[in-house]
Amino acid sequence: MYDDNQAVDSDLANISTRGFVRTGDEVMIGGFTLGGNSNATRIAVRALGPSLTNSGLSNVLADPTLALHNANGTVLISNDNWQDDPVSAAQLTANGLALPNSKESGIFTTLAPGPFTAIVAGKNAGIGIALVEIYDLK
Protein backbone atom coordinates (compact mmCIF):
# COMPACT_ATOMS: atom_id res chain seq x y z
CA MET A 1 0.00 0.00 0.00
CA TYR A 2 1.49 3.32 -1.03
CA ASP A 3 0.25 6.89 -0.58
CA ASP A 4 0.63 8.40 -4.05
CA ASN A 5 -0.35 11.91 -2.94
CA GLN A 6 1.30 12.86 0.34
CA ALA A 7 0.03 16.44 -0.02
CA VAL A 8 -3.42 15.15 0.94
CA ASP A 9 -3.94 13.82 4.46
CA SER A 10 -4.82 10.13 4.29
CA ASP A 11 -5.03 7.27 6.78
CA LEU A 12 -4.87 3.52 6.38
CA ALA A 13 -6.83 1.90 9.19
CA ASN A 14 -5.89 -1.77 8.73
CA ILE A 15 -3.79 -4.04 6.58
CA SER A 16 -3.60 -7.81 6.75
CA THR A 17 -2.30 -10.84 4.93
CA ARG A 18 -2.84 -14.58 5.16
CA GLY A 19 -0.22 -17.17 4.30
CA PHE A 20 1.44 -20.42 5.20
CA VAL A 21 3.92 -20.12 8.07
CA ARG A 22 6.87 -22.47 8.03
CA THR A 23 10.06 -22.47 10.12
CA GLY A 24 13.40 -20.70 9.85
CA ASP A 25 13.41 -18.06 7.12
CA GLU A 26 9.92 -19.08 5.97
CA VAL A 27 7.91 -17.34 8.68
CA MET A 28 5.27 -14.71 7.87
CA ILE A 29 6.52 -11.13 7.71
CA GLY A 30 4.25 -8.08 7.72
CA GLY A 31 6.14 -4.86 7.13
CA PHE A 32 4.65 -1.41 7.65
CA THR A 33 5.76 2.20 7.98
CA LEU A 34 4.23 4.79 10.26
CA GLY A 35 4.71 8.35 9.09
CA GLY A 36 3.15 11.55 7.92
CA ASN A 37 3.72 13.42 11.17
CA SER A 38 5.95 13.40 14.20
CA ASN A 39 3.27 12.10 16.57
CA ALA A 40 3.35 8.63 18.07
CA THR A 41 0.66 6.23 16.81
CA ARG A 42 -1.30 3.65 18.78
CA ILE A 43 -1.29 0.34 16.92
CA ALA A 44 -2.52 -3.20 17.37
CA VAL A 45 -0.90 -6.21 15.73
CA ARG A 46 -2.62 -9.59 15.79
CA ALA A 47 -1.59 -13.07 14.68
CA LEU A 48 -4.46 -15.51 14.19
CA GLY A 49 -4.25 -19.24 13.58
CA PRO A 50 -6.65 -21.54 15.45
CA SER A 51 -9.73 -19.34 14.94
CA LEU A 52 -9.27 -19.47 11.15
CA THR A 53 -11.01 -22.86 11.27
CA ASN A 54 -14.21 -20.83 11.88
CA SER A 55 -13.83 -19.60 8.28
CA GLY A 56 -13.53 -23.13 6.91
CA LEU A 57 -9.73 -23.30 6.74
CA SER A 58 -7.80 -26.39 7.74
CA ASN A 59 -4.09 -26.88 8.39
CA VAL A 60 -4.01 -23.68 10.47
CA LEU A 61 -1.10 -22.59 12.66
CA ALA A 62 -2.06 -24.05 16.05
CA ASP A 63 -0.11 -21.62 18.25
CA PRO A 64 1.19 -18.45 16.54
CA THR A 65 3.84 -16.23 18.12
CA LEU A 66 4.31 -12.59 17.23
CA ALA A 67 7.36 -10.30 17.40
CA LEU A 68 7.45 -6.61 16.49
CA HIS A 69 10.83 -5.37 15.19
CA ASN A 70 12.14 -1.88 14.48
CA ALA A 71 14.15 -0.88 11.39
CA ASN A 72 17.37 -2.21 12.96
CA GLY A 73 15.83 -5.63 13.54
CA THR A 74 15.59 -5.17 17.31
CA VAL A 75 12.59 -6.86 18.91
CA LEU A 76 10.50 -4.11 20.51
CA ILE A 77 7.80 -6.36 21.93
CA SER A 78 6.72 -9.97 21.50
CA ASN A 79 3.75 -12.08 22.45
CA ASP A 80 2.79 -15.74 22.51
CA ASN A 81 -0.73 -15.90 23.94
CA TRP A 82 -2.54 -12.57 23.71
CA GLN A 83 -3.87 -12.64 27.28
CA ASP A 84 -0.37 -13.13 28.76
CA ASP A 85 0.10 -9.33 28.83
CA PRO A 86 -2.91 -8.04 30.80
CA VAL A 87 -2.36 -4.37 29.87
CA SER A 88 -2.15 -5.11 26.15
CA ALA A 89 -5.06 -7.57 26.39
CA ALA A 90 -7.22 -4.93 28.09
CA GLN A 91 -6.43 -2.41 25.33
CA LEU A 92 -7.13 -4.94 22.57
CA THR A 93 -10.46 -5.77 24.21
CA ALA A 94 -11.38 -2.11 24.75
CA ASN A 95 -10.76 -1.42 21.05
CA GLY A 96 -12.87 -4.36 19.87
CA LEU A 97 -9.82 -6.43 18.89
CA ALA A 98 -9.88 -9.24 21.45
CA LEU A 99 -8.69 -12.41 19.78
CA PRO A 100 -11.11 -15.33 19.43
CA ASN A 101 -8.65 -17.97 20.69
CA SER A 102 -6.37 -17.78 23.74
CA LYS A 103 -3.43 -19.27 21.78
CA GLU A 104 -3.45 -16.40 19.29
CA SER A 105 -1.07 -13.47 19.69
CA GLY A 106 -1.76 -9.78 20.05
CA ILE A 107 0.21 -6.63 20.74
CA PHE A 108 -1.09 -3.16 21.60
CA THR A 109 1.55 -0.43 21.72
CA THR A 110 2.41 3.15 20.78
CA LEU A 111 5.16 3.75 18.21
CA ALA A 112 7.00 6.78 16.85
CA PRO A 113 7.08 7.18 13.05
CA GLY A 114 9.32 4.76 11.16
CA PRO A 115 9.48 1.33 9.54
CA PHE A 116 8.52 -1.81 11.47
CA THR A 117 8.20 -5.54 10.87
CA ALA A 118 5.74 -7.95 12.47
CA ILE A 119 6.95 -11.56 12.34
CA VAL A 120 4.59 -14.49 12.87
CA ALA A 121 6.08 -17.89 13.65
CA GLY A 122 4.77 -21.13 15.07
CA LYS A 123 5.48 -22.01 18.68
CA ASN A 124 7.70 -25.10 18.94
CA ALA A 125 8.37 -24.95 15.16
CA GLY A 126 4.69 -25.36 14.32
CA ILE A 127 3.58 -24.75 10.74
CA GLY A 128 0.26 -23.83 9.16
CA ILE A 129 -1.94 -21.07 7.80
CA ALA A 130 -1.97 -17.80 9.74
CA LEU A 131 -3.26 -14.26 9.40
CA VAL A 132 -1.34 -11.15 10.49
CA GLU A 133 -3.26 -7.91 11.00
CA ILE A 134 -1.95 -4.41 11.70
CA TYR A 135 -4.34 -1.70 12.90
CA ASP A 136 -3.75 2.05 13.15
CA LEU A 137 -5.76 3.17 16.16
CA LYS A 138 -4.67 6.86 16.09
C-alpha positions, 0 to 999 in steps of 0.5 A: 500500500502506497500513498501516491499523494502525500500532499493530501492527508490520508489514513490507512486503518488496517492491513492484513495478509494470510499465508502459510507459516513455516520455520526458519526463514519461511515465517510470515513477515508483515512490514509497515511504515508509520509516518506523515507526522511526528506524533506517536501512533497507537497500533494493534498487531494480531496473529491468528491461527486456530480461529481461522477454522471458523472460516472453513480453513484447515491446516491452520497454525495451532499456536502463533507467536508474534514479534514486532521489530524496528528498522534495525531488527531489534525486537520491541515487543513480542507475544505468545498468547494474547492474554499473557500481557494483561495491559495489552489484552485490556487495550485490545479488548477495549478497542474491539480487537480481542482475539477469538482464541487464547493461543493467538497473539496480540500486541497493543503499543504506541510507536513513533514514526518509522518502519517496522516488521511484524513476524509471525512464527509457530510455537515449537516450530509449528507450521500452518496457515496464519493471518497477520493484521496491523491496525492504526488506532490513532 
